């Protein structure tokens, strides 16, 4: 009764709470499996930290050039070990996932090279980086071309056209693990491995880079375990565990990491410079917490899928299929549905719960976007958040929650807002 009273104080009706309880009860076995994966990945991270001999001396920050930053260098060793790569670049100077991907692309590509995306169009913010949408300073402006092969209607790889698309100029293959704002399925690590093996048989020297955003620690393996030359992500998503205040990472082949480091800093400097600015402890501790934080976010995503699927909305992934990232898409078919969902997520936040999110023209997107994120770190999407473009089919993309209980509250609050607006009927 005390728990019900607490939910009531937070604006959750008895009707919505009981509906949520019934859905949650049906997910017990799936939640147990998520916890087992989190335990495996927790041990993997601890092992990497122990092998790198992490000590409190590594938490000290540096300024200026950052020469001989032992904490920075050891953190990169930990990332390389945890993600099974030869080397890593993990820096607060990488301000986002898009920036980390840009650095990785610019490091490996030269004029006359071609990028191939065998999984359809990449995430919106990469369009201007590549030059799919014209932008000042794009790779296209510097003579790097782009080719794309869409997935087949059933979501499988179009191997025949991928084979045809790989040519003499193909230098790098960009594989986006998560769906982004697309309708396609998120790729499992196993499927990514199959695709990489196929591509490498055709052209062994091509660089296979995986945009790993939202996928870290969801499965027991990472794309570097199945042949990826580079994986790239953001520290304010999964691997930062909610504690990293900024940063990105690139893990993979030593030569790829070296070129990316030269692009991030300057030729001849590379990884030798770059001050850690006092954030090292947060980056270490965030990585340590990441497997359990990701587990909570996964539970929230599955809870959301089952809630809204049972109410008749299209959800991706559906309520029963396997999970390969923390993102849950729900298609409402109307702008009002997307907006009310985001209002509910914002109202459940510990920060800025009193703010009402509104659609706006965000840089890097081709339509108005609404974002709900009452986060401790601005833009952190491992924290409870939701967003979506205000355009057909009017889908919202939910992710995050530093704890399962917060993710649960966010979903119940979104349902409450939709119910009060008459957009859903609780059975």
Order of alpha helices (4+ residues) and beta strands (2+ residues): alpha-alpha-alpha-alpha-beta-alpha-beta-alpha-beta-alpha-beta-alpha-beta-beta-beta-alpha-alpha-beta-beta-alpha-beta-beta-beta-alpha
